Amino acid sequence: MRLIILVICSLIASYAACQEDKTKPRYLTDALSKQISKVASRSPEERIIRITGSTKDRDEGWYFDQCFETIVRANSNNSPGSGEVRVAYTVGLDGGLIDVIVLNSSGFIELDKHVVSLVRQSEPYPKPPNSISLRAHRVNLIQTISVSQKIK
């Protein structure tokens, strides 16, 4: 008889605990489903993919290299000095530049301004491949750009 009472009490306790946790997801897949629905409901301006040189995705790596080559081709070698500047710039799906900022300065304001103008002059950038454009409406690239002063 005691065993039956213990089983009934544990069933009642577990039922009460389930009723209290109705707001919490019961399984990991429920939590993932909620996060996926949040991302899908965001406005298009919020869906941004960030690409760095250490990306593992093949298409992202290809796009990173294409954008870097575009900047290298625009370099006129009229740099006010030598150094490295780490920049973050955002490109739209049409290849247009949206924004550019300096993340790590070279220590020289003129050189930083030169690199920012170089990124701006490189527009238009290549259009992202479909594997990227289907996931986002903007691509944020972070690159370190090395420039050197041409010796005359």
GIKA-V557636 format. One record per residue. RES is the residue in one letter. D_FIRST is the distance of its C-alpha to the first C-alpha in Angstrom with 2 decimals. Layout:
res: (RES,RES)
d_first: (D_FIRST,D_FIRST)
This chain:
res: (M,R,L,I,I,L,V,I,C,S,L,I,A,S,Y,A,A,C,Q,E,D,K,T,K,P,R,Y,L,T,D,A,L,S,K,Q,I,S,K,V,A,S,R,S,P,E,E,R,I,I,R,I,T,G,S,T,K,D,R,D,E,G,W,Y,F,D,Q,C,F,E,T,I,V,R,A,N,S,N,N,S,P,G,S,G,E,V,R,V,A,Y,T,V,G,L,D,G,G,L,I,D,V,I,V,L,N,S,S,G,F,I,E,L,D,K,H,V,V,S,L,V,R,Q,S,E,P,Y,P,K,P,P,N,S,I,S,L,R,A,H,R,V,N,L,I,Q,T,I,S,V,S,Q,K,I,K)
d_first: (0.00,3.79,5.34,5.22,6.38,8.73,10.05,10.80,12.42,14.43,15.59,16.76,18.48,20.21,21.34,22.78,24.54,26.08,27.37,29.07,30.75,32.34,35.77,35.38,36.00,32.98,35.08,38.36,40.07,39.34,41.03,43.94,44.31,44.64,47.28,49.17,49.32,50.66,53.39,54.30,54.67,57.11,60.73,63.07,64.77,61.60,61.08,62.99,62.90,64.01,65.89,67.07,68.88,65.68,64.10,62.50,62.95,66.07,67.24,66.71,68.71,71.46,71.66,71.73,74.68,76.50,76.34,77.51,80.42,81.38,81.69,83.65,86.11,86.70,87.55,91.25,91.57,92.95,90.31,91.19,89.70,87.28,83.57,80.06,78.28,74.65,74.29,71.61,72.87,71.28,72.59,71.92,71.41,75.11,76.10,77.22,76.67,74.46,74.34,75.30,74.52,75.29,72.24,74.12,77.72,80.51,81.78,84.78,84.62,87.33,85.62,82.30,84.17,85.89,82.63,81.14,84.33,84.14,80.64,81.91,85.03,82.98,81.62,80.92,78.29,77.09,74.53,71.04,69.81,67.44,64.45,64.98,66.24,63.24,60.92,63.01,65.95,67.36,67.69,67.88,69.72,70.03,73.03,75.24,78.86,81.55,85.08,88.26,91.65,94.35,97.11,100.56)
